[in-house]
């Protein structure tokens, strides 16, 4: 496939949103935090690609979490690894406001957040081969057959994500939906830029580096399984 054909496929894929913006109630506290802390933690999407050294004021390994939900993973990792910087993407603005407030309360400075479509951010704002890792934990499985086309983990998206990873950078996925896990494994295994860190080209046990999420803990209490995949950007 030519480079132009790949760009055309990505452009077509970007028309399919992998989320529906359901904001619910935006409490006064969340609105206040969103307004006051956005200049500190927030990144506005523009036509320009971001310079991470300028954004974080240093050179570091930058990890992107796409769909950070309640922010537990984002906060845990940024506190655990102050030597790294973290970029979080989440479309639910009330949750973004709450997470920014919690980041400020904990004095965490190595995080920036975005409240836009993750595919468009990857395409337009992330420089190729600039990320040390991309983390996507428990994306919406869109379990109804007619909705599966909305799933994030499709070939075009994976190619785009892989192109933003540094050599040796990791793409870490987790889901509690077994059929979606199998699709993830097939799609990632077919991407030429990536290789599975599992020697058996299979799933792995949850690494200690991945904090448990609130959603995951609830699922475990209900007896749900969880499948982790960690793929690595191949050497050029």
N, C-alpha and C positions, 0 to 999 in steps of 0.2 A: 504494500500500500504506500502510495506516495505521501510526502509531507502535506501536500495540499489536500489530499483525500482525508488524511487524519484530521486536519483542521476543520474540514467541512463536516465530518462526523461529530466532532466535539461541538461545533456550532449548533448542529441539529439536536444533540443530546441536551444542550443547555436550555432548550425550550421546554424540557420536561422537568418540572420541579419535583424534588424528592421529599418535599415537605408541604404542609399546609399551615399557614401562620394562624394559630389559634391562641390569641393572647390572653383571653379570659380577663379577669379583673386586674387592673393596674393600680395597686394600692398607692395611697399618698406617699408612703415611705419608699416604695419602689420607684415612683416617679421622681421623688426628691433625690434619691441616690443616683438614678440614671442621669438626671440633669447635672448634678454637682460633680459626679465622678467620671462622666464621659470624657472631659478634657484630660483626665489623668490616665484612664485605662482604655478608653475607646479609640477605635480607628475608623475613620470615615472612608468609604470606598470611593476612589477616584479613578481616572483613566490611567494613572501612573502606577508602576510597580514599586513596591516598598523596599527600602534599603534597611535591612534589619540592624545594621550597625548604628545607623542614625536613630531608628526607633527605640532601641534599647540602650543606646549610649555606650556600647561595647561590642566586641566580637565574641560570639558564643555559639554554641549549638542551639538551634531553634527548633522546637517541636510544635506541631499544629494539632490541636484536638478539634475535630469537626463534630459539632453537636454535643456541647459539654453539659447540657441538662442542668442538674442542680449544682454543678461546679465542683463536686467532691474530688474527682480525679484531677482536675486542673489545679485546685488549691493544694491537694496533697503532694502532687509532683513538684509544683513550684516551691513549696516549703522544703521538701525533701532534697531538692537539687537546685540550690541557689546559684550554682555555676551555670545552669542552663536558662534559656528564656523560652517562654511559652506564649503561643498565639491561640486563642480560643474563639471558635465560631459557634454562635447559637442564635436562632431566629426569634426565640421567645423573649421579647424585651422585658417583661416583668421579672423573669428569671435572671436576665442579664443585669438588671438594676440591683437585685438582691445579691448576686455573686460579686459585683463590684463593691458593694458595701462590705461584704465579708472579707474581700481581699484587702480593703483599706483598714478594717479593724485588726487584721492579722499582720499588717505592715508589709505585705508582699508587693514587691516592686517589679518583679521579673515576668509580668503577665500583661498582655494587651488583648482586648476583646473586640469582636466584630459581630454585628447583628444583621447579616445579609446571607444570601444564598452561597453556600460553600463552593459549589462548582464554579460560579462566576468569579469568586475571590481567587480560587486557584488559577483560573484561566487568565485573569486580568491583573492581579496584584502580586502574585508570588513569582519570583524569579526562578527560572529553571535551575535545577540542581542546587537549591539553596537551603533545603530543610534537612535536618538530621532525622526527623521522623514525622509520620502522620498517624494519628490515633483516631480510630472510629469505633466506638463502643456502643453496641446495642442500637444500631440504626433501625428505623421503622421497617418491620418486615413486610408490610403491605401484603398480608397473608391471603387476601382474596385474589383469585386467579385474574380477575379483570384489572386489578390494581398493581400487579407485579411489575409492569412496565415503569412504575414510579420508583422502584428500588434504586437506591444509590449505587450499589455495587454492580455495575455493568462494565462491559469491556472498555467503552470510550472513557468513562470516568476513571477507571483504574489506570489506563494509559496516561491520562492527564496527571493523575496523582503521582505515578511513578516518575514522570518526567520532572517533577518538582523536588525529588529526593536527591541528595548528594550520593556519590558513590558510597555504598555501605549503609546508606540511610534505610530506616525500617518503615514498613507499612504494617501496623498492628490493628487487626480487626477482632471483634468479639460479638457473638450473638447467642441468644438462648432459643433461637428458632432453627431446628435441625435442617429443615429443607433449605432454608436460606444459607445456612452454613455450608451445605454442599455446593450451592451455587457460587458462593464466595470462593471456595477452594478451586472450582473449575475455572472461574474467570481469572483469578490471580495466577493460577498455574499456566494459563495460556498467554500471559503477558511476557513478552520477550525481555523486557527491562528488569524483570524481577526473578528471584529464586527463593524457594521455600527454605526457611531455616530448619525445618524438620527434614531429616535425612530420608524419611519414608514418604516425603511429600504429603504429609497428613496434618492433622490438627496437633496442637501442643497443649500441655497442662498450663493453666494460668500461671504466667511467670510472676514472681514476687514483685517485680517492677510495676505490675498493673494493680492499682488499688481496687478493692471491691467497691462497686457502686451500690447505692441504696436500692435501685431497681433490681440489680442482680441478687442482692441479699434476700429481697422479697421473693424472687423467683426460686431461689434455693430452698427457702422454707416450704414452698409449694412442690418441691421435687423436680423442678425444671433442670435440664442439663444446660451447660454452657460450653461453647466451642470457641477456642482462640486460634488465630492464625497470625503468624509473624513472617512476612516476606521481606527480603533485602534487595536493595538496588544493586544490580550486578556491576562489576568492574567494566569500564568502557572497553 
